[in-house]
Every structure is written in structure tokens, then in C-alpha cells.
Amino acid sequence: MIAIDSHAIDLDTPLEGVVGKKSADLLAAQLEIATVGDLVRHYPRRYVDRGKLTDLAGLEIGEHVTVVAEVVQATLRQMRSRRGSLLAVVIRDERGTKLDCTFFNGHKLLSLVKPGVRALFAGKVGVFNRKLQLTHPQFEPLDDDDEIRPFLSVYPATGKIASWMIARCVRQALDVLDDPTDPLPESLRRREGLAELGRALRRIHVPETDTDIHAARHRLVWDEAMGVQLALAVRRRAAAARPAPACPPTPDGLLDAFDARLPFALTAGQRAVGAEVAADLAREHPMNRLVQGDVGAGKTVVALRAMLQVVDSGRQAALLAPTEVLAAQHARSLRAMLGPLGQAGELGAADRATRVELLTGSLGAKAKRGALLAAQSGEAGIVVGTHALIQDRVGFADLGLVVVDEQHRFGVEQRDALRGRGERAPHMLVMTATPIPRTVAMTVYGDLAVSALRELPGGRSPIATTVVPLAEKPQWFDRVWRRVREEVEAGHQCYVVLPRVGDDKADDDDLVDSPDDAPDEGADGEVDARRAPLAVLEVAPKLADGALEGLRLGVLHGRLPPDEKDAVMRAFDAGELDVLVATTVVEVGVDVPNATAMVILDADRFGLSQLHQLRGRVGRGSAPGVCLLVTEVPAETTARERLDAVAGTTDGFELARLDLELRREGDVLGALQSGRRSGLRLLSLLRHEEIIAKAQVYATDIVSTDPDLAGHPGLAALVGETVGDEERAAYLDKA
């Protein structure tokens, strides 16, 4: 290792001069760890009391683990299908739970891996013959003559760099690292009883007591919460600094005319949220509001009423949808709800009508020119489109409101491209049909005011959801298709949803999110392989020639040309198709009241929120809906627990919280990280709700007096560490 001056070591120091080139290269390649700061922020996943063995019962398939266990049995035998020997080892924990380990060329390890030996075993948990196993794990005996420490720190690792190797590098770095300047103000640390940063970084890696671990983690969670909330506070202040067009309600305008022709009464929630939105639009500060509501809660009506208030003020509204299918559906839906009020320039239009224009990337040249001209001239009061709306050449006469549907599918930069046009910032209304727990909204959408629609409009029919467990009841599969026929014979329509398009081509709406998709290799190279997810292009022809023969089937997926997608949806909407076999392109926004049944094949391959969204496509008319979740996974597995949860409740807010627990927050926090390396390692949206709320107050107070964090360089650096330098720069540029 290169000799260095200890006083030169700080968090920005490259690792090569601290842990040596070989280790530094391995850490960079395997874990994207390049500096001392990256390394000491790579926190232990858990801790093991040196006198105790690891509980083996909680291991999960596909996880890279490091366990402390005792060898019970070691048997050397020749492999059947290839040359060489194989060492089959059985290890156990304190409770007697056993785990199989398999070592290739085992004769070299037989003298080390003997019954009674306590050791660290590191590897990826696989399955062979329905039993968990570690195949050729890394192995290190625990030597009583080693340095005695109360705890062993177990780190997130990979197949090429084990936890104990990371631990050695961390200790080398800590030995020469000067305590960093603490970014948190001393007054905040004192008020919240937080340890200094240097002590927290040392104690989280080399704790002496359980109290050390708790205090260190508590302090470092605060760092992450403050980094996130400061970034959001800067963003809120930047948005509020620009004026917005005031759009107060106009008496006897389009909005009043629309309300008068509504064939139903608004729910109490729609009225309350509508009043909040109306008040926001009347101000000269840009509205930034998230409206979340369960499937069918009536968000579109709330958004349309907001757009009409803006149009009444002489300005325009844009509705941004994530897919062309959804954009076209929105345009048709808005036109249908508006009737003569949305037919400006057409025969039979109302006196004070506006025009709804659809603008997508697949429009023909003539249609696109017409749509662009309608937006630029102001002739179109409402413009609906996809990401094509945020291209530079799309201009608006006077854009007053941007409505973003399904917020989670758009990045921060995409939203800002629309919001940032012109001298005045348009108001922003974000909609999501995936209900969000309070802490998620506070953390990921902290730059937005949040409104919730919890009440469903009248006329929505109940949806009965049933898990079809083929592992235990394979005969139920035929009954699934008989049920589809019964719905069609009753004059209704059905969806059949699958995870993949097919033809072995990658596609955005191909979905494989199960952790068990990879085959597990056994001791002799045998493979316990899980079959590939079912695909639309493979299943649809079989249904047409088999179980659903004689019915009118349509196929819809993301690879179809836009005009074909639109034609299929129009045919299904018009009742010209009995069954629509599709991928998740029907997940949001599709509204066919006559569709009463949905069959989701390989349902375990979908996320919990996705299943809830898909289910919401049925039961939208007067007839009750049915959703059948077909799966081959056995009972008493996590996947079946998720499906049972969907079948057990139609409360999207309850499912959202359960989804957060089951997904371990990675997908949610990914919305902050935007694909960049992020400092969010300890923050839990469920466990740290109180800290997040307090950090939001502190951050707002700091940014109110120091909007660009110039007087708090440590906090500015903390924002960069937590949410990424690129994103921080974007936030501060807007300030």
C-alpha cells in the first residue's frame, strides 16, 4: 500500500492511496466506491455478535449474504456429470436451522471446513431441490486469535468482494481519516441530541455497544433526511420565485356551464380538492399540487374543472400523459365530457366553447401541423399529448396550467421543461392513481402540496378479486375461461393481461419483476429453472384456437404502431371486440364501462400497485366486476402474500402502504435518485416519519434565509451527496 500523510486524508481522497490499487479497483468495479467518503458511507447491513451465530431462517432467494455459522457436516464426493470433486457442507445457526453449501474442487477445502468450525460464509442464496443453498461461497474461519471486537459488521457485498474484505478496507480508511467538518448546524445537533458526524461514521462501522449502533444510525438518517428536504425546499422556493398567471374563477364561464351539464353530483372530496385547486389558480404564485386518488376516484373531473377555470381566464391548459394510448383516451374522454363545450369551430358548438387538441409524436405531418398551429395560436384551449408536448418546437399562445397524469412516469427534468416556458411559470397539477403513504409524499413529492381523493363517485360497481392458485388447484384454469365466456354471453367484455409482449425482444411494457426469474444452479450443474413469463403474442393465438375460440379477440401492446393501438382501443370501446389480450398498456386511463372481467396471468410477476391499477379497469359501469389473479407460485410465499393482499382489499391507500413495506422502498426512493448514485442508504419512509417531518421544517427555515445555501456550504455539499450533484446543480440553477 502507498504510504501517505494522514493529515491529507478526507472524504474526497481517492481510495487507491488508502487501501491499495487492487482493492480500490475491485471496490470501484463492484460497488461504484471510488473515494474514502464513498467507502465510509457504505454502511453495514447488519451486525453479528461474535459469540452468536446468524439466524438462517430469514435468508431470501437471490440475496448476497454473509453468515456466521457452524459446520455440522462435510462430505466429499465425485461429481456425476463432470470431472472433479464436490464438497457438500451443512451449516447451522443457534436454533439448529440448517443451510446447504456446495464447494467445487472441495478436496482443497476439506481440511478447513470441518465439523465444529465456526466461520463466515458469503455468497448468493439459491435454490436446489426445493432447498436453499449457497453455491461455492467465499469462506473465512473465525480465528480466536484475531482482534477481539464485540460485533462483526456485515456489509452489502457481491460475488467478487466479500463482506470481510470490505470491513478490512473500511478499518484501513478509518485509521487515517480526519474527522470531517460537520454539515449540520450545531444548534440543530444539540436540539435533536445528535452525535457529531465523525463519531457517527466511526461507530456505525466499529461499534462497541448496541447504543453506539443506534446513535450512529440515528445521526446518519438525519443527514439523509436533511439532504432530501433541503433539495426539495430549494426547489419549492425556486418555483415560487417566478410569477404565475392569476386565473381566478369567471362567473358564467365554461366551468359553470360544464358543472351545469354534469350528469352526476361531485363527491365531497372532489368539491374540497376543487376548491383548493381553484384558490391556487387564482394566485400569482405558481400552483404545485399533487392530487392522489384511488382508481376511479374522479381525478380527471377535478383536472378538467381546473383546466376550464384557466381557459375562462383566456389562457391554455396542457395535459401530459405517459403513453399515446392514454393520451388518446384522455382526449376522447375530455371531448365526451365537454360535449358542445369542447367543439369550438364545429357545427353545433356552444356559444363559449373551447377546443381539445391531441398532439402526439405519431401524428401524420398534416395533422401535426394543424395541432401545433392550434396550440401556438391559442385556438386550442386544452392540448393533450405525450412527451411530444415538451419538445422545443411546441409553442403555446399563453400556457396557464400543466396537468401531468401518472407523475411517477415523468422525471423532474421533463416536468420542468413544460413548467419553465416563458417569463411566467404555468401552474402545475400532478395526478396519480397510485395512492401514496404520507411519508412517501413528504419525501419524494415534498416540493408539491398534496391533496387526496378518498371517496369514490356513485355508480361504481364492486369488484370481486380471486386468486387462482394453479399450484394447488390446476383444475381451476379451465374454470377461468368458462367465466370469461359467461361474461361475454351476458353482453360484457373482458381483459386478459400478461407480463410480456413476446418474440424475445426487450420492450418497455415487458414486465418481469420477480426475484425468482433466474435459474438456480445445483451442485452438479443441474438447473431449477423458472419458466419465462407468459407473453401476449404467444398466448393470444392459443386462446383464439382453444379456450376462447369463437370470441372476438383483440391484441394490444406497446410495440404496435400508434394508429393500430388506437384502432384496437376504439374497437374495444365500441364493443366490436369481446376480449382484449394486452400487456400493462391498459394499466391506467382506459375506461370501458362494459368491461366487467379481467384475467391476469402470471399475476405474481406484477407489482402490487400495478395489480390494483389493472383491476381498476373493470367495474366502471353498472355491472359488478371480477378480477382473477392466476399464479403458479405455491402458498406461504411472499408472492402469494402480495396476491392475497390484493384480493383481500380494494382500498388503494392500504395497499400502497403494504406495497411500500414489501418493496423495501427501493422503487420509491428511486424517484429521487433518477438513476444516479445516491446517498439514500438508511432513510426509511415508514420508520423515520417523525425525522422526515422535522427535517422538512428545519430545511424550509434554512432556505427561507439562505435560498442558495451559500452561507451553509456543508449543507450544500450534503444535498449533493444525498440526491446527486447533477440534480443539486439543477435545483440551485433554478434558484
C-alpha positions in Angstrom: 0.0 0.0 0.0 1.2 3.5 -0.8 2.4 5.5 2.3 0.5 8.7 2.7 0.3 11.7 5.1 -2.6 11.0 7.4 -3.4 14.7 7.5 -4.1 14.6 3.8 -7.0 12.1 4.2 -10.5 13.4 3.9 -13.8 12.1 2.4 -12.8 13.2 -1.1 -9.5 11.3 -1.1 -9.3 8.6 -3.8 -9.2 5.1 -2.4 -6.1 3.8 -4.2 -3.7 5.6 -1.8 -5.5 4.3 1.2 -6.4 0.7 0.6 -4.1 -0.2 -2.3 -4.7 -0.3 -6.1 -6.1 -3.9 -6.2 -8.7 -3.3 -3.5 -9.6 0.1 -4.9 -10.1 -1.2 -8.4 -12.3 -4.0 -7.0 -14.4 -1.7 -4.9 -14.9 0.7 -7.9 -15.8 -2.1 -10.3 -18.2 -4.0 -8.0 -19.7 -1.3 -5.8 -19.0 2.1 -7.5 -16.9 3.1 -4.5 -14.2 5.5 -5.6 -13.4 7.7 -2.6 -12.9 7.4 1.2 -16.3 9.1 1.5 -18.0 6.5 -0.7 -16.4 3.8 1.4 -17.3 5.1 4.9 -20.9 5.8 3.6 -21.2 2.1 2.6 -22.8 1.2 5.9 -23.0 -2.3 7.4 -26.3 -4.1 6.5 -26.4 -5.7 10.0 -24.2 -6.7 12.9 -23.3 -10.1 14.3 -22.4 -10.7 17.9 -19.1 -12.6 17.7 -20.3 -15.1 20.2 -23.5 -15.9 18.3 -24.4 -17.5 15.0 -26.5 -15.9 12.3 -30.2 -16.7 12.2 -30.5 -18.6 8.9 -34.3 -18.6 8.8 -34.6 -15.1 7.3 -32.5 -15.6 4.2 -34.1 -14.7 0.8 -33.5 -16.2 -2.6 -31.2 -14.1 -4.8 -29.7 -12.2 -1.9 -26.0 -11.9 -1.4 -25.4 -12.8 2.2 -22.7 -13.1 4.8 -23.5 -15.5 7.6 -21.7 -16.7 10.7 -22.4 -20.4 11.2 -21.1 -23.7 12.5 -20.2 -26.6 10.2 -22.2 -29.7 11.0 -21.2 -32.0 8.2 -18.7 -32.0 5.3 -18.9 -34.7 2.7 -16.5 -35.1 -0.3 -17.8 -36.9 -3.4 -17.1 -37.1 -7.1 -19.4 -35.1 -9.4 -21.5 -37.3 -11.7 -21.7 -35.1 -14.8 -18.2 -33.6 -14.9 -14.7 -34.2 -13.7 -13.7 -33.1 -10.2 -14.8 -33.4 -6.6 -17.6 -31.6 -4.8 -17.7 -30.8 -1.1 -21.2 -30.8 0.3 -21.3 -28.9 3.6 -24.2 -28.4 6.0 -24.0 -25.4 8.4 -26.4 -24.4 11.2 -27.3 -21.5 13.4 -28.0 -21.2 17.1 -31.6 -22.5 16.7 -30.4 -25.5 14.7 -31.7 -24.2 11.3 -29.5 -25.7 8.6 -28.3 -24.5 5.2 -26.5 -26.4 2.5 -23.3 -25.1 1.0 -21.5 -26.6 -2.0 -17.8 -26.2 -2.9 -16.3 -27.2 -6.2 -12.8 -28.8 -6.1 -13.7 -29.4 -2.5 -10.6 -31.5 -1.7 -8.7 -28.3 -1.3 -11.0 -27.1 1.5 -11.7 -30.4 3.3 -9.1 -29.7 5.9 -10.5 -26.2 6.7 -14.3 -26.9 6.5 -14.6 -29.5 9.3 -17.5 -30.2 11.7 -17.3 -27.8 14.7 -15.6 -25.0 12.8 -17.2 -21.5 13.1 -16.7 -19.4 10.0 -18.0 -16.6 7.8 -19.7 -17.8 4.6 -20.6 -15.3 1.9 -22.5 -16.0 -1.3 -25.8 -15.7 -3.2 -28.7 -17.6 -1.9 -30.0 -20.1 -4.5 -32.4 -23.0 -4.6 -31.8 -26.6 -5.5 -34.2 -29.5 -4.9 -36.5 -27.0 -3.2 -33.9 -26.2 -0.5 -32.0 -23.0 0.0 -28.2 -23.3 -0.6 -25.0 -21.3 -1.1 -23.1 -22.5 -4.2 -19.3 -22.2 -3.8 -19.5 -19.4 -1.2 -16.5 -17.4 -0.1 -15.3 -18.7 3.2 -13.2 -17.4 6.2 -12.8 -19.2 9.5 -13.2 -17.2 12.7 -9.9 -17.2 14.5 -10.0 -16.6 18.2 -6.5 -15.0 18.0 -7.9 -12.2 15.7 -8.5 -8.7 17.0 -11.4 -9.1 19.5 -14.4 -6.8 18.7 -17.9 -7.2 20.2 -19.5 -7.1 16.8 -18.8 -8.2 13.3 -20.1 -5.7 10.7 -21.7 -7.4 7.8 -21.7 -5.3 4.6 -23.7 -5.3 1.3 -21.3 -7.3 -0.9 -21.1 -9.0 -4.3 -19.9 -12.3 -5.6 -16.4 -10.9 -6.1 -15.9 -8.9 -3.0 -16.9 -10.4 0.4 -18.1 -8.5 3.5 -15.0 -9.2 5.4 -12.8 -7.7 2.6 -14.9 -4.5 2.7 -14.6 -4.4 6.5 -10.8 -4.5 6.3 -10.8 -1.6 3.8 -13.1 0.4 6.0 -10.9 0.0 9.0 -7.8 1.0 7.0 -9.6 4.2 5.9 -10.9 5.0 9.4 -7.4 4.6 10.8 -6.1 7.5 8.7 -9.3 9.6 8.2 -9.5 13.0 9.9 -12.9 13.8 11.4 -14.9 15.6 8.6 -16.4 19.1 9.1 -19.9 18.5 10.3 -22.5 19.8 7.9 -25.4 20.0 10.3 -25.6 23.3 12.4 -24.5 22.8 16.0 -27.8 24.2 17.2 -29.7 21.5 15.3 -27.5 18.8 16.6 -27.8 20.0 20.1 -31.6 20.4 19.9 -32.0 16.9 18.5 -29.3 15.2 20.5 -27.3 14.1 17.5 -23.7 12.7 17.6 -21.0 14.5 15.6 -20.5 13.2 12.1 -17.0 11.9 12.6 -18.0 9.9 15.7 -21.2 8.6 13.9 -19.1 7.4 10.9 -16.7 5.5 13.1 -19.3 3.9 15.4 -21.5 2.7 12.6 -18.6 0.6 11.3 -16.9 -0.3 14.6 -19.5 -0.2 17.4 -18.7 -1.2 20.9 -22.3 -1.4 22.1 -25.9 -1.6 20.8 -26.2 2.1 21.9 -23.3 3.0 19.6 -25.1 1.4 16.6 -28.4 3.2 17.4 -26.9 6.6 17.9 -24.7 6.4 14.8 -27.6 5.3 12.6 -29.9 7.9 14.1 -27.4 10.7 13.2 -26.8 9.4 9.7 -30.5 9.1 9.0 -30.8 12.8 9.9 -28.1 13.6 7.3 -30.1 11.8 4.5 -33.5 13.4 5.6 -31.9 16.9 5.7 -30.3 16.4 2.3 -33.6 15.4 0.7 -35.7 18.1 2.4 -33.1 20.8 1.6 -33.2 19.9 -2.1 -37.0 20.0 -2.1 -37.1 23.3 -0.1 -34.7 24.9 -2.7 -37.0 23.6 -5.4 -40.1 24.9 -3.8 -38.6 28.4 -3.3 -37.3 28.4 -6.9 -40.7 27.6 -8.2 -42.4 30.2 -6.0 -39.9 32.9 -7.1 -41.4 33.2 -10.6 -44.7 34.8 -11.1 -47.6 32.8 -12.5 -50.7 33.9 -14.4 -53.5 34.5 -12.0 -56.6 32.6 -13.2 -59.5 33.4 -10.8 -62.9 31.8 -11.4 -65.0 33.6 -14.0 -68.8 33.8 -13.4 -71.0 32.3 -16.1 -68.0 30.9 -17.9 -67.1 27.5 -19.3 -66.6 26.0 -15.8 -70.1 27.0 -14.7 -71.6 25.7 -17.9 -69.7 22.4 -17.5 -70.9 22.0 -13.9 -74.5 22.6 -15.0 -74.4 19.8 -17.6 -72.7 17.2 -15.3 -74.9 14.1 -15.1 -73.8 13.3 -11.6 -73.1 15.2 -8.3 -69.5 15.8 -7.4 -68.3 13.9 -4.3 -67.4 15.8 -1.1 -63.7 15.1 -1.9 -64.0 16.4 -5.4 -65.6 19.6 -4.2 -63.0 20.1 -1.4 -60.0 19.4 -3.7 -61.5 21.5 -6.4 -61.8 24.5 -4.0 -58.1 24.1 -3.1 -57.1 24.0 -6.8 -59.3 26.9 -7.6 -57.8 29.0 -4.8 -54.2 28.1 -6.0 -55.0 29.1 -9.6 -56.3 32.5 -8.5 -52.9 33.4 -7.1 -49.9 34.9 -8.8 -47.6 32.2 -7.4 -47.4 29.0 -9.4 -49.6 26.2 -8.0 -47.6 23.0 -7.5 -50.2 20.4 -6.3 -50.3 16.6 -6.3 -53.8 15.1 -6.4 -53.7 11.5 -5.5 -56.7 9.3 -5.5 -57.7 5.6 -5.8 -58.7 4.0 -9.0 -61.9 5.7 -10.2 -61.9 8.5 -7.6 -62.7 11.1 -10.2 -59.3 12.8 -10.6 -60.0 13.6 -14.3 -63.1 15.6 -13.5 -61.0 17.6 -10.9 -58.3 18.2 -13.6 -60.9 19.2 -16.3 -62.6 21.7 -14.0 -59.1 23.3 -13.3 -58.4 23.5 -17.0 -61.7 25.1 -17.7 -61.0 27.8 -15.0 -57.8 28.6 -16.7 -59.4 28.7 -20.2 -62.1 31.0 -18.8 -59.2 33.4 -17.9 -58.1 33.5 -21.5 -55.2 31.0 -21.2 -54.4 27.5 -22.2 -54.0 24.2 -20.4 -51.8 21.2 -21.3 -52.4 17.6 -20.2 -49.3 15.4 -20.3 -49.9 11.6 -20.4 -47.2 8.9 -20.3 -48.3 6.9 -23.3 -50.0 7.6 -26.6 -52.8 5.2 -25.7 -53.5 7.1 -22.6 -53.2 10.5 -24.3 -55.7 9.5 -27.0 -58.0 8.1 -24.3 -57.8 11.3 -22.3 -58.6 13.4 -25.4 -61.7 11.3 -26.2 -62.8 11.4 -22.6 -62.4 15.2 -22.3 -64.3 15.7 -25.5 -67.1 13.4 -24.4 -67.4 15.1 -21.0 -67.4 18.6 -22.6 -69.8 17.8 -25.4 -70.7 21.1 -27.3 -68.5 23.0 -24.8 -65.4 21.3 -26.4 -66.4 21.7 -30.1 -65.2 25.2 -30.9 -65.2 25.8 -34.6 -67.6 22.8 -35.2 -71.2 22.8 -36.1 -73.4 22.6 -33.0 -70.7 24.1 -30.7 -71.8 26.0 -27.6 -71.5 29.8 -27.7 -68.5 29.9 -25.3 -66.8 26.6 -26.4 -63.1 25.7 -26.4 -61.2 23.1 -28.4 -59.5 20.0 -27.2 -56.4 19.2 -29.4 -54.4 15.9 -29.4 -50.7 16.2 -30.1 -48.5 13.1 -30.1 -45.3 12.0 -31.8 -47.0 9.6 -34.2 -49.4 12.1 -35.8 -49.1 12.5 -39.6 -47.4 15.6 -40.9 -50.6 17.4 -41.8 -52.4 16.6 -38.5 -49.3 17.6 -36.5 -49.0 20.9 -38.3 -52.6 21.6 -37.5 -52.2 20.6 -33.8 -49.1 22.8 -33.5 -50.9 25.7 -35.1 -53.9 25.3 -32.8 -51.6 25.4 -29.7 -49.5 28.3 -31.0 -52.4 30.4 -32.0 -54.4 29.8 -28.8 -57.3 28.3 -30.8 -57.0 25.1 -28.7 -57.8 25.9 -25.1 -56.8 22.3 -24.0 -53.9 20.4 -25.6 -53.5 16.8 -24.7 -50.3 14.9 -25.5 -47.3 12.8 -24.6 -43.7 13.9 -24.2 -44.1 15.5 -27.6 -45.6 18.4 -25.8 -42.2 19.2 -24.1 -40.3 19.5 -27.4 -38.8 22.9 -28.1 -40.8 23.5 -31.2 -44.2 23.1 -29.5 -45.3 26.6 -28.6 -48.4 27.9 -26.7 -50.1 31.3 -27.0 -50.5 31.6 -23.2 -49.9 28.4 -21.2 -51.5 28.8 -17.8 -51.7 25.2 -16.5 -49.9 22.0 -16.9 -51.6 18.8 -15.8 -49.3 15.8 -15.5 -51.0 12.4 -15.3 -49.3 9.5 -13.6 -46.5 11.6 -12.1 -44.2 8.6 -11.4 -43.6 8.1 -15.1 -42.1 11.5 -15.7 -38.8 12.8 -14.5 -38.1 16.1 -12.7 -36.5 17.5 -15.9 -39.4 16.5 -18.1 -41.9 18.4 -15.9 -39.7 21.4 -15.7 -39.3 21.6 -19.5 -43.0 22.5 -19.7 -43.2 24.4 -16.4 -40.2 26.5 -17.3 -41.5 28.1 -20.5 -41.9 31.9 -20.8 -41.5 34.7 -18.3 -44.3 33.4 -16.2 -44.4 29.8 -14.8 -47.6 28.0 -15.6 -49.5 26.4 -12.7 -48.7 22.7 -12.2 -51.3 20.0 -11.3 -49.9 16.4 -10.9 -52.3 13.4 -10.8 -51.5 9.9 -9.7 -53.9 6.9 -9.3 -51.3 5.1 -7.1 -52.2 6.3 -3.6 -49.1 7.4 -1.7 -48.4 7.0 2.1 -47.8 10.3 3.9 -44.1 9.8 4.3 -43.6 9.0 0.6 -45.4 12.1 -0.4 -43.4 14.2 2.1 -40.1 12.7 0.9 -40.5 12.2 -2.9 -43.1 14.9 -3.6 -42.0 17.4 -0.9 -42.0 20.2 -3.5 -45.7 19.7 -4.0 -48.8 20.4 -1.9 -50.7 17.1 -1.6 -54.5 16.6 -1.9 -56.2 13.2 -1.6 -59.5 11.9 -3.1 -60.5 9.0 -0.8 -64.2 8.9 -1.7 -65.4 7.0 -4.9 -68.1 8.6 -7.0 -71.5 7.0 -7.0 -72.3 4.4 -9.7 -69.0 2.5 -9.3 -69.7 -1.3 -9.1 -67.9 -3.6 -6.7 -65.0 -5.7 -7.9 -64.6 -9.3 -6.6 -61.0 -10.4 -6.7 -59.9 -14.0 -6.5 -56.5 -15.7 -6.5 -56.5 -18.8 -8.9 -53.7 -21.0 -7.3 -52.7 -23.4 -10.1 -50.0 -25.0 -7.9 -52.8 -26.4 -5.6 -55.8 -26.3 -7.9 -54.8 -26.7 -11.6 -58.3 -27.6 -12.5 -59.4 -24.0 -11.8 -57.6 -22.9 -15.0 -60.4 -24.2 -17.2 -63.0 -22.5 -15.0 -61.2 -19.2 -15.6 -62.0 -19.3 -19.3 -65.6 -20.5 -18.7 -66.0 -17.5 -16.5 -64.8 -15.2 -19.4 -67.3 -16.9 -21.7 -70.1 -16.3 -19.2 -69.3 -12.6 -19.0 -69.3 -12.3 -22.8 -72.5 -14.3 -23.1 -74.1 -11.8 -20.7 -73.2 -9.0 -23.2 -70.0 -7.8 -21.4 -66.3 -7.6 -22.4 -63.1 -8.9 -20.7 -59.4 -8.1 -20.5 -56.6 -10.8 -20.4 -53.4 -9.2 -19.2 -49.9 -10.8 -19.5 -46.4 -9.7 -18.4 -44.6 -9.8 -21.7 -45.2 -8.9 -25.4 -43.2 -11.9 -26.7 -40.8 -12.7 -29.6 -37.9 -12.3 -27.2 -37.5 -8.6 -27.8 -37.0 -6.2 -25.0 -39.8 -3.7 -24.6 -40.9 -1.1 -22.2 -44.1 -2.9 -21.4 -42.4 -6.3 -21.0 -42.6 -6.9 -17.2 -40.5 -9.3 -15.2 -40.1 -8.1 -11.7 -40.0 -11.3 -9.7 -36.7 -12.0 -7.9 -37.0 -15.7 -8.8 -36.7 -15.3 -12.6 -33.1 -16.5 -12.8 -32.4 -20.2 -12.9 -30.7 -21.7 -9.8 -27.8 -24.0 -10.5 -27.4 -27.0 -8.3 -24.4 -28.9 -7.1 -23.8 -30.8 -10.3 -24.8 -28.0 -12.6 -28.4 -29.1 -12.7 -30.8 -26.1 -13.1 -34.0 -25.5 -11.2 -35.3 -23.0 -13.8 -38.5 -21.0 -13.6 -40.2 -20.7 -16.9 -40.2 -17.4 -18.8 -43.2 -15.1 -18.1 -46.2 -15.6 -20.4 -46.4 -13.4 -23.4 -49.3 -11.8 -25.4 -48.0 -12.9 -28.8 -47.7 -16.5 -27.6 -50.9 -16.8 -25.6 -53.4 -14.9 -27.8 -53.3 -17.3 -30.7 -53.7 -20.3 -28.3 -56.8 -18.7 -26.7 -58.3 -17.9 -30.1 -57.9 -21.5 -31.3 -58.7 -23.1 -27.9 -60.4 -21.9 -24.7 -61.9 -18.7 -26.3 -62.5 -20.0 -29.8 -65.3 -18.2 -31.5 -65.0 -15.0 -29.4 -63.8 -11.7 -31.0 -60.2 -11.2 -29.7 -58.0 -8.1 -30.0 -54.3 -7.7 -29.1 -52.8 -4.6 -27.6 -49.2 -4.0 -26.6 -46.5 -1.3 -26.7 -44.9 -2.5 -29.9 -47.9 -1.9 -32.1 -47.8 1.2 -34.3 -49.7 4.1 -32.7 -52.5 4.0 -35.3 -53.0 0.3 -34.7 -53.1 0.8 -30.9 -55.7 3.5 -31.3 -57.8 1.3 -33.7 -57.8 -1.6 -31.3 -58.8 0.6 -28.3 -61.6 2.2 -30.4 -62.9 -1.2 -31.4 -62.9 -2.5 -27.9 -64.5 0.7 -26.6 -67.2 0.4 -29.3 -68.0 -3.2 -28.3 -66.6 -4.7 -31.5 -64.2 -7.0 -29.5 -65.2 -9.4 -26.8 -61.8 -9.9 -25.2 -58.7 -7.7 -25.2 -55.4 -9.6 -24.7 -52.9 -7.0 -23.6 -49.8 -6.0 -21.6 -49.8 -3.3 -19.0 -50.6 -0.6 -21.6 -54.2 -0.9 -20.2 -52.9 -0.2 -16.7 -54.1 3.5 -16.4 -56.6 5.7 -18.0 -58.5 3.1 -20.1 -62.2 3.5 -19.4 -64.6 0.9 -21.0 -67.7 0.7 -18.8 -68.9 -2.5 -20.4 -65.7 -4.4 -19.5 -66.5 -6.4 -16.4 -63.8 -9.1 -16.1 -60.1 -9.2 -16.0 -57.8 -12.2 -16.1 -54.2 -11.5 -15.1 -51.9 -14.4 -16.0 -48.6 -14.8 -14.1 -50.1 -12.3 -11.6 -47.1 -12.9 -9.3 -44.9 -11.2 -11.9 -46.6 -7.8 -11.3 -46.1 -5.3 -8.6 -48.9 -4.9 -6.0 -49.8 -1.4 -7.1 -49.8 -2.5 -10.7 -52.3 -5.2 -9.9 -54.5 -2.7 -8.2 -54.3 -0.3 -11.1 -55.1 -3.1 -13.6 -58.1 -4.3 -11.5 -59.5 -0.7 -11.7 -60.2 -1.1 -15.4 -63.3 -3.3 -14.7 -66.4 -2.5 -12.7 -66.6 1.0 -14.2 -70.2 0.6 -15.3 -73.4 -0.6 -13.7 -72.5 -4.3 -13.7 -70.2 -5.8 -11.0 -66.6 -6.6 -11.9 -64.5 -9.7 -11.4 -60.7 -9.9 -11.4 -58.9 -13.3 -11.4 -55.2 -13.4 -10.4 -53.8 -16.5 -11.9 -50.5 -17.8 -10.5 -48.4 -20.9 -10.2 -46.4 -19.9 -7.1 -47.2 -22.0 -4.1 -48.9 -20.9 -0.9 -47.0 -19.4 2.0 -44.6 -17.4 -0.2 -44.1 -13.7 -0.3 -45.5 -13.6 -3.9 -48.7 -15.3 -2.7 -48.9 -12.9 0.3 -48.9 -10.0 -2.2 -51.7 -11.5 -4.3 -53.8 -12.4 -1.2 -53.4 -8.7 -0.1 -54.8 -7.5 -3.4 -57.7 -10.0 -3.2 -58.4 -9.0 0.4 -59.0 -5.3 0.0 -59.9 -2.7 -2.6 -58.5 0.2 -0.5 -55.7 1.5 -2.6 -54.3 3.5 0.3 -53.9 0.4 2.4 -52.3 -1.5 -0.5 -49.9 1.4 -1.1 -48.6 1.1 2.4 -48.3 -2.6 2.2 -46.5 -2.3 -1.2 -44.0 0.1 0.4 -43.3 -2.5 3.1 -42.9 -5.3 0.7 -40.8 -3.4 -1.9 -38.4 -2.1 0.8 -38.7 1.4 -0.6 -36.2 1.0 -3.3 -38.5 1.8 -6.2 -39.9 4.8 -4.3 -36.6 6.3 -3.4 -35.5 5.7 -7.0 -37.8 8.5 -7.9 -35.5 10.8 -6.1 -32.3 9.2 -7.4 -33.3 9.4 -11.1 -30.9 6.6 -12.0 -27.9 8.4 -10.4 -25.8 7.2 -7.5 -27.5 8.5 -4.3 -26.7 8.8 -0.7 -30.0 7.4 0.4 -29.0 4.2 2.3 -30.6 4.4 5.7 -33.7 6.6 5.4 -36.9 4.6 5.8 -40.1 6.2 4.7 -42.0 4.1 7.2 -39.8 4.1 10.2 -38.5 7.7 10.1 -41.7 9.6 9.5 -41.1 11.9 12.5 -37.5 12.7 11.4 -38.6 13.4 7.9 -41.3 15.8 9.2 -38.8 17.6 11.5 -36.2 17.8 8.7 -38.8 19.4 6.4 -39.4 22.2 9.0 -35.6 22.8 9.5 -34.9 22.8 5.8 -37.7 25.3 5.0 -36.4 27.6 7.7 -32.8 27.5 6.5 -33.7 28.0 2.8 -36.0 30.9 3.7 -33.0 32.9 4.8 -30.3 31.3 2.6 -32.1 30.2 -0.6 -28.9 29.1 -2.5 -27.2 27.7 0.7 -24.3 30.0 0.1 -23.9 30.5 3.9 -24.2 26.8 4.6 -21.5 25.2 2.3 -21.6 22.0 4.4 -25.4 21.6 3.8 -25.0 22.4 0.1 -22.4 19.5 -0.1 -24.8 17.3 1.9 -27.5 17.9 -0.7 -25.1 16.8 -3.4 -24.1 13.7 -1.5 -27.7 12.8 -0.9 -29.6 13.4 -4.1 -26.7 13.7 -6.6 -24.6 16.6 -7.8 -26.3 16.9 -11.2 -29.7 17.2 -9.5 -28.4 19.6 -6.9 -27.0 21.8 -9.6 -30.4 21.8 -11.4 -32.1 22.8 -8.3 -29.7 25.6 -7.5 -29.7 26.8 -11.1 -33.4 27.3 -10.8 -33.0 29.3 -7.6 
